[in-house]
Amino acid sequence: MQLNFCVLMASPRLKGNTVELLKPFLAELENNKADVTYIPLSEKNILHCKGCYVCKNVSDKYGCIQQDDVLEIVEKIIACDCIILATPIYSWYCTAPMKALLDRHYGLNKFYGSAKGSLWEGKKVAIIATHGYDAEYGAGPFETGIKRLCEHSNLEYRGMYSVRDEDDIASFQTEDAMNGARIFARKLLLMD
């Protein structure tokens, strides 16, 4: 079975550390015939959630009233098997475009209005993060938030691969960093 991955790349730097760490990860997926959709969020128009709850009353589709690029992104999320949240960690959480997109998950979960169900229930979710500090201190708060989102949304959390920035882009080009990314990709390819 060919797996479909949706990689949401949240770095504002399209040639920065997070992209560098993604290179061996993506190559491993593609070498194993996975279908990969790569979305650089900094190139998308992602408005913040208005908290209007209109989407909660729209059955069988996303239902957000805002006219931005989120509907296109959501269609890719719904079509995939595994969502990869790739982000540098700024102030102990993901970057602003990813946070805005994550806040818009309300239209995927129909828990608080007249519509029922979930448009993404059962999807796998994994994190690839770059950060300062050690992993637990630097990326731990983001991982905790995503674990809670997964639990709330009936998603399957598949883990995090992260590398600390100790020498700018060179930190993500070490053999250890690149092998870790490949191993993480192989782990995700074994999804049942």
N, C-alpha and C positions, 0 to 999 in steps of 0.2 A: 504494500500500500504506500503510495506517495503522500508524504505529509506536507501540509501547507503551513508555512510560517509567515507571520506578519511582524516585521521588525519596525518598531516605532522608534526612530532615532531622534533623540531630543537635544543633542548638542547644537548650540548656535554656530559652532565652528565645524564646517563640513569637511575639514581635513585635520581635525584635532585628535585628541587622545582617545575619545570614545570611538571614533571612526577607525582609528588605528587598531584598537582592541577588537573591533568587529571584523576586521579583514580575515583573520584565520578562522573565526567562527563561521562567517558566511561561506568561505571557501569550503569548509568541511561539510556544511549543509548541502551546498551545490554539488560537491563531489559525490555525495550520497543520494543524488537525484531528488532532493527536496525541492518543493516549489516555494520560492521566497519572494515576498512582496516587501520592498524596502521603502519606507516613507520618512523622509527628513522633515520633521515637524516644523523646523524653523522656516521652511519654505511655504508653509500652509497658513491660511487665515483661520485661526482658532479663537473664537470669541469665548469669553468666560460665561459660565452658567448663570442665567438670570434668576434661577430659583423660582420660576413661574409655574412649574409642575404641569404645563400643558402636555408634555410628552407622556406623563403618567396616565393620561386618558386616551391614548392612541394605541389601539391594539395592532399587533402583528407587524409593526414597523417602528422605526426610531422615533419619529414624531416631534422632533425639536422644531420650533418656529423660526430659529435663527438661520439666516442664509449665509453660511460660511463653508469651509472645506470639511467640516466634521462629518457630514453625511457621507461623503466619499470615503473618508477614513473608516467610519463605522461599517460601511459595506464590506471593506477589506477585512475588518476584524471579525465580522459575522461569518465570512467565507473561510476563515483560516481554522487550523487545528490548534495552533500555539501562537500566543502573542508574546513577543520579546520586547520588553521595556528597556531600551538602551539609553542611558543617561549619565552625564557627569553629575556629581552630587555637589550642589551649591547650597550652603547653609543647611546641611543635613537633610536635604530633600532633592527631588528631581528639579529640572529646570522649569521655567514658567510655561512653555508650550505644552509640555507633558502634563503638568499639574492642571492646566486649563482643560486639556482633553480628558484626564481622569475625572475631573469634577463633572464632566458632561456624561458620565456613565448612567445618570438617572434615566435617560431615554432607552437604555439597554435593559434596565431592571424595571419591571412594571409592578412594583410592590406597594405604592402609596396612592393609587388613584383607582379609577374604574377599570382600567386595563389590567390584565393579569399575565404572569409568566415572565420569562426572561429571553432576550434575544441572543445572549452569549453564554448561558448556563452550560457548564461542562467543558468550556475552553480551558486549555492549559496556559499558564502564565509563567514567564521566567524573566529574570533581571540580568542585564549586563551593565555594570556600573564602574565608573572611574571616580576616584576620590582622593582627597588628602587624608591624613590620619590613618589609623588602622581600620580594617573593614567594619568591625563591630561599632566602633565609635563614629566613623565617617559615614557609612552606608546603612548601619543598623536601623535608624529611625525610618528611612524610606522602605527598607525591607519589611519592617513591622507594619507600616501602613498598607503595603501591598498585600501582605498576608491577611490583614483584616478585611481588605476589599475583596479578596478571593473568598474568604469565608462567608462574607455577607452576600456575595453575588453567585455563590455555588460554582466557583471556578476552581481549578486544580493548580495550586502553587507548586512549581517544579524546581525552584531554587534560584540562587543568585551566584553569578561568577563576577568577581570584582578584582580590580588591581589598583593598588595605591600609586599615586603620582609622586615619585621621589626624584625623578630626573626628567621631567616633562615627557615629550613623546618617546624618548628612549626607554622609559619605564614599561611601555606597552609593546616594545619591539624585542624584549628579551625572549630567549628560548622558553623560559618558564611561563611567561605571560602568554605567549602564542600557543604553547602546548596546552595550557589550562583552558584556553578558549576552544581549542579543537576537542578536547575531552568533554567539555560542557556541551558542545554541539552534539557529540556522539551520544551523550546521556539523553539529550532531548529527542534524538532520533529513535530511541528505544521506547518511546511512549506507547502504552497499550491503548 
